[in-house]
Amino acid sequence: MSVGDTPSQLGFRMPAEWEPHAATWLTWPRPDGVSFLGKYFTVPPVLAKFIQQLIQVELVHLNVWDIEMESWVRGLLTGQGVPLDRVHFHHFPAREPWCRDHGPIFLVREGDGVRERAVVDWAYNAAGGRFLPFDLDDAIPQQVAADCQLPLYSANVVLEGGAIDVNGCGSLLTTESCLLNPNRNPLLRKWQIEQHLRDYLGVTQVLWLGEGLAGDDRDGHVDSVARFVDPTTIVAVTDPDPANPSHSALEDNLRRLRVMRTPSGEPFRIVPLPLPGPVEHQGQPLPASYANFYIANRKVVVPTYRDPNDREALEVLRRVFPGRRVIGIDSTDLIWGLGSFHSLSQQEPA
């Protein structure tokens, strides 16, 4: 990259998640990691179900700690009936499994019938230093870019992938509670953060919501409260119960969404998405959300929670994704780690 050139100036953009994938990247959790303390061995069977769905429509790249972990994970997946011919293992160690946050963000550039790809390496500080150390996790994008032989652009700004959502047409959703939190980039003002998003992701407008869900230790990631499902449609989490600790924040987000406009001045279509009933751990709310779905090729994998609202949420998502198969997988054990399928995965565009 020439001095002064940004990915945006070079014609790159971050594609929408529903655009064609070459693969999905995941990082396998370590038994001695902090994300699933006391519940680790309930998690691998859920990951196996997720991978089983993914390999039906695309490749899976799996980051593991070392050859010993690879051997163990191979045996576990095989025991769960997951064929391994579409699973590729990489000895790229990370301490925690949240590949959406520490993994690579891929860019694309189209021209003259050629589609080129690149990787943005945002700085990663484990959601403001909540998981220490995080040096290995921070190195994952560099390793993936080298493995894929793709150009790497280092933004030198702290950003987790779950903090943003894009429509591939210039619009980006995020939350003030996360991106403006002083535990990320204390020396940057709002307009400077917006400029970095424009420079490195090729977006033209940044749409700001207020806060995320109560119990979200990532300071309110947008991928649990509002998601693009097509260029002009956003599903937004709602809860009519004033007793819900997230009620006021979600109402504020809904008000903001209803006055937002596309770059051409048209209103976005806002589709309400319910929350499950309260999911708690030792009296503390967990950020259980159906919005943490993952869009794969030809299907959408949705976290469910053994809750009466599971059916309604799946029906809402089937209506907004008419060309894809919408699959629910029980995520009750995953949410113990304060994330679900979207938080664990990162798409690689075709």
Residue pairs with C-beta under 8 A, 6 or more apart in sequence:
1 7
1 10
1 151
1 153
6 153
6 199
6 200
7 107
7 118
7 120
7 153
7 199
7 200
7 201
7 202
8 198
8 199
8 200
8 201
8 202
9 199
10 109
11 109
11 111
11 202
12 107
12 108
12 109
12 116
12 118
12 202
13 107
13 108
13 109
13 168
13 170
13 201
13 202
13 203
14 105
14 106
14 107
14 108
14 120
14 166
14 168
14 201
14 202
14 203
15 106
15 107
15 108
15 166
15 168
15 349
16 166
16 167
16 168
16 169
16 228
16 231
17 165
17 228
17 294
17 295
17 347
18 168
18 229
18 230
18 295
19 108
19 168
19 349
19 350
20 297
20 349
20 350
21 57
21 58
21 296
21 297
21 347
21 348
21 349
21 350
22 58
22 59
22 348
22 349
22 350
23 58
23 59
23 60
23 61
23 88
23 347
23 348
24 54
24 58
24 59
24 60
24 61
24 294
24 296
24 345
24 346
24 347
24 348
25 60
25 61
25 62
25 63
25 99
25 103
25 104
25 144
25 345
25 346
25 347
25 348
26 47
26 51
26 60
26 61
26 62
26 63
26 97
26 99
26 344
26 345
26 346
27 62
27 63
27 92
27 94
27 96
27 97
27 98
27 99
27 102
27 103
27 137
27 140
27 344
28 47
28 62
28 63
28 64
28 65
28 69
28 73
28 97
29 35
29 36
29 40
29 43
29 47
29 96
29 97
29 337
30 65
30 69
30 95
30 96
30 97
31 40
31 41
33 40
33 95
33 96
33 97
34 96
34 131
35 96
35 97
35 98
35 131
35 337
35 338
35 339
36 42
36 43
36 336
36 337
39 333
39 336
42 333
43 333
43 334
43 336
43 337
44 73
44 76
45 80
46 329
46 330
46 331
46 333
46 334
47 344
48 76
48 77
48 80
48 81
48 82
49 80
49 329
50 301
50 329
50 341
50 344
50 345
51 60
51 62
51 77
51 82
51 87
52 80
52 81
52 82
53 296
53 299
53 301
53 327
53 329
54 60
54 296
54 301
55 82
55 83
55 86
55 87
56 299
57 296
57 297
57 298
57 299
58 86
58 296
58 297
59 86
59 87
59 88
60 86
60 87
60 88
61 88
61 90
61 144
61 348
62 73
62 87
62 88
62 89
62 90
63 90
63 92
63 93
63 94
63 99
63 140
64 70
64 73
64 89
64 90
64 91
64 92
64 93
65 91
65 93
66 91
66 93
67 91
70 89
70 91
73 89
74 84
74 89
77 84
77 87
78 84
90 143
90 144
90 147
92 139
92 140
92 143
92 144
92 147
93 136
94 102
94 136
94 137
94 140
95 131
95 133
95 134
95 136
95 137
96 102
96 126
96 131
96 134
96 137
97 337
97 344
98 137
98 160
98 162
98 339
98 343
98 344
99 140
99 344
99 345
99 346
100 160
100 161
100 162
100 223
100 339
100 342
100 343
100 344
100 345
100 346
101 124
101 127
101 160
101 161
101 162
101 163
101 218
101 343
102 124
102 126
102 134
102 137
102 138
102 140
102 141
102 160
103 140
103 141
103 144
103 161
103 346
104 119
104 120
104 121
104 140
104 141
104 144
104 145
104 346
104 348
105 119
105 120
105 122
105 141
105 161
105 201
105 346
106 117
106 118
106 119
106 120
106 150
106 346
106 347
106 348
106 349
107 117
107 118
107 119
107 120
107 153
107 201
107 202
108 115
108 116
108 117
108 118
108 349
109 115
109 116
109 117
109 118
110 116
115 350
117 148
117 150
117 349
118 145
118 150
118 151
118 152
118 153
119 141
119 144
119 145
119 148
119 150
119 151
119 152
119 153
120 141
120 152
120 153
120 154
120 155
120 200
120 201
121 141
121 142
121 145
121 152
121 153
121 154
121 155
122 141
122 155
122 157
122 158
122 159
122 160
122 200
123 138
123 155
123 156
123 157
123 158
123 159
124 134
124 137
124 138
124 158
124 159
124 160
125 134
125 138
125 158
125 183
125 184
126 132
126 134
126 137
127 160
127 183
127 217
127 218
127 219
128 181
128 183
128 184
128 219
129 183
130 217
130 218
131 137
141 152
142 152
145 151
145 152
146 152
148 348
153 200
155 196
155 199
155 200
157 185
157 188
157 193
157 196
157 200
158 184
158 185
159 179
159 184
159 196
160 178
160 218
160 221
161 346
162 218
162 221
162 222
162 223
162 224
162 339
162 342
162 343
163 174
163 175
163 178
163 179
163 218
163 221
163 222
163 223
164 172
164 173
164 174
164 197
164 201
164 222
165 172
165 173
165 174
165 222
165 223
165 226
165 227
165 228
166 172
166 173
166 201
166 203
166 228
167 228
167 230
167 231
167 232
168 231
169 231
169 263
170 202
170 203
170 204
170 205
170 263
171 203
171 204
171 205
171 207
171 228
171 231
171 262
171 263
172 197
172 201
172 203
172 205
172 206
172 207
173 207
173 209
173 222
173 226
173 227
173 228
173 234
174 197
174 206
174 207
174 208
174 209
174 222
175 208
175 209
175 210
175 211
175 212
175 219
175 220
175 221
175 222
175 225
176 208
176 209
176 210
176 211
177 210
177 211
177 212
177 219
177 220
178 184
178 212
178 218
178 219
178 220
178 221
178 222
179 185
179 193
180 190
180 193
181 219
183 219
185 193
188 196
194 206
197 203
197 206
198 204
198 206
204 263
205 263
207 256
207 260
208 256
209 222
209 225
209 226
209 252
209 253
209 256
209 257
210 249
210 252
210 253
210 256
211 220
211 249
211 252
211 253
212 218
212 219
212 220
212 221
212 222
212 224
212 225
212 249
212 287
213 220
213 224
213 225
213 237
213 246
213 249
213 285
213 287
213 289
214 244
214 245
214 246
214 249
214 285
214 287
215 245
215 284
215 285
215 286
215 287
215 338
216 224
216 287
216 338
217 338
218 338
218 339
220 249
221 343
223 291
223 292
223 342
223 343
224 237
224 287
224 289
224 291
224 292
225 236
225 237
225 249
225 250
225 253
225 289
225 291
226 234
226 235
226 236
226 237
226 253
226 257
226 291
227 234
227 235
227 291
227 293
228 234
229 235
229 271
229 317
229 320
229 321
230 320
231 262
232 262
232 266
232 268
232 269
233 268
233 269
233 270
233 271
233 320
234 257
234 268
234 269
234 270
234 271
235 271
235 272
235 273
235 291
235 316
235 317
235 320
236 250
236 253
236 254
236 257
236 270
236 271
236 272
236 273
237 246
237 250
237 253
237 272
237 273
237 274
237 275
237 289
237 290
237 291
238 250
238 251
238 254
238 272
238 273
238 274
238 275
239 246
239 247
239 250
239 274
239 275
240 247
241 247
244 250
244 275
244 278
245 285
246 275
246 285
254 270
254 272
257 268
257 270
258 267
258 270
260 267
260 268
261 267
261 268
262 268
271 316
271 319
271 320
272 316
273 290
273 291
273 313
273 316
273 317
274 290
274 309
274 312
274 313
274 316
275 288
275 289
275 290
275 309
276 288
276 289
276 290
276 304
276 305
276 307
276 309
276 310
276 313
277 305
277 307
277 308
277 309
278 285
279 285
279 286
279 288
279 305
279 307
279 332
279 335
280 286
281 336
286 335
286 336
286 338
287 335
287 338
287 339
288 303
288 305
288 331
288 335
288 340
289 303
289 340
290 302
290 303
290 304
290 309
290 310
290 313
290 314
290 316
290 317
291 342
292 303
292 331
292 339
292 340
292 341
292 342
292 343
293 300
293 301
293 302
293 303
293 317
293 341
293 342
294 300
294 301
294 341
294 342
294 345
295 321
295 324
295 347
296 347
298 323
298 324
298 325
299 324
299 325
299 326
299 327
300 317
300 321
300 324
300 325
300 326
300 327
301 327
301 329
301 341
302 313
302 314
302 317
302 326
302 327
302 328
302 329
302 341
303 328
303 329
303 330
303 331
303 334
303 335
303 340
303 341
304 310
304 313
304 314
304 328
304 329
304 330
304 331
305 330
305 331
305 332
305 335
306 330
306 332
310 328
314 326
314 328
317 326
318 326
329 341
331 340
331 341
334 340
334 341
334 344
